[in-house]
Amino acid sequence: MPTVLREDGFEFMLYTHDHDVHVHKAGKEVVINLSNENTPVSIREVVRMSKKGTRKAVSIAQKYQAYLLEKWREIHG
C-alpha cells in the first residue's frame, strides 16, 4: 500500500485490492471511492475520523482525483 500523496497531515494510500484511496491521519482513517474523472469522489467508510477531518480528506481527494486515479492505474496496470 504505497503512499501516493501527503497534504495537511493526511496520507493518501492506495491498496492493491480495491479502487479506493485510504486516507490516514493521527491513527484515524477515511476510505474514499475515487469513482472516475466524471463522477465526484464519495465516502465508503469512516474509522474514527472526525467530521471536520473527513470533510478535509474528501476535499483533498476531490482536488487531486485525476492524479490519484492516474496513480491507481499505474499500480493496477
C-alpha positions as CSV (number, residue, x, y, z in Angstrom):
1,M,0.0,0.0,0.0
2,P,2.1,2.9,-1.2
3,T,1.5,6.4,0.0
4,V,0.9,8.4,-3.2
5,L,0.0,11.8,-1.7
6,R,0.6,13.8,1.5
7,E,-1.2,17.0,2.3
8,D,-2.1,18.8,5.5
9,G,-1.0,15.9,7.6
10,F,-3.2,13.4,5.6
11,E,-1.5,10.4,3.9
12,F,-3.3,9.0,0.9
13,M,-2.6,5.3,0.3
14,L,-3.7,3.0,-2.5
15,Y,-4.2,-0.6,-1.6
16,T,-3.8,-3.3,-4.4
17,H,-7.1,-5.0,-3.7
18,D,-9.6,-2.1,-4.2
19,H,-10.5,1.0,-6.1
20,D,-10.5,3.3,-3.1
21,V,-8.0,5.6,-1.5
22,H,-7.3,5.1,2.2
23,V,-6.6,8.4,3.9
24,H,-4.8,8.3,7.3
25,K,-4.2,11.0,9.9
26,A,-3.3,10.6,13.5
27,G,-4.4,6.9,13.7
28,K,-7.7,7.7,12.1
29,E,-8.9,6.7,8.6
30,V,-11.5,7.5,5.9
31,V,-11.8,5.3,2.8
32,I,-12.8,7.3,-0.3
33,N,-14.0,5.8,-3.5
34,L,-12.3,7.5,-6.4
35,S,-15.0,6.8,-8.9
36,N,-13.9,8.2,-12.3
37,E,-13.0,11.6,-13.7
38,N,-16.6,12.4,-14.5
39,T,-18.0,11.5,-11.0
40,P,-17.2,13.1,-7.7
41,V,-15.4,11.0,-5.1
42,S,-17.5,9.5,-2.3
43,I,-17.0,8.2,1.2
44,R,-17.0,4.4,1.6
45,E,-16.1,4.2,5.3
46,V,-15.0,6.3,8.2
47,V,-12.9,4.9,11.0
48,R,-12.6,7.3,14.0
49,M,-12.0,10.3,11.7
50,S,-13.9,13.5,12.8
51,K,-16.5,15.1,10.5
52,K,-14.1,18.0,10.0
53,G,-11.2,15.7,9.2
54,T,-13.4,13.6,6.9
55,R,-14.6,16.8,5.0
56,K,-11.0,17.9,4.6
57,A,-9.8,14.5,3.3
58,V,-12.7,14.4,0.8
59,S,-11.9,17.9,-0.3
60,I,-8.2,17.0,-0.9
61,A,-9.2,13.7,-2.7
62,Q,-11.6,15.7,-5.0
63,K,-8.9,18.3,-5.7
64,Y,-6.4,15.5,-6.7
65,Q,-8.9,13.0,-8.1
66,A,-7.3,12.9,-11.5
67,Y,-3.8,12.4,-10.0
68,L,-5.0,9.7,-7.6
69,L,-6.7,7.9,-10.5
70,E,-3.5,8.1,-12.5
71,K,-1.5,6.6,-9.6
72,W,-4.2,3.9,-9.2
73,R,-3.9,2.9,-12.9
74,E,0.0,2.8,-12.6
75,I,-0.3,0.4,-9.6
76,H,-3.1,-1.8,-11.0
77,G,-2.0,-1.7,-14.7
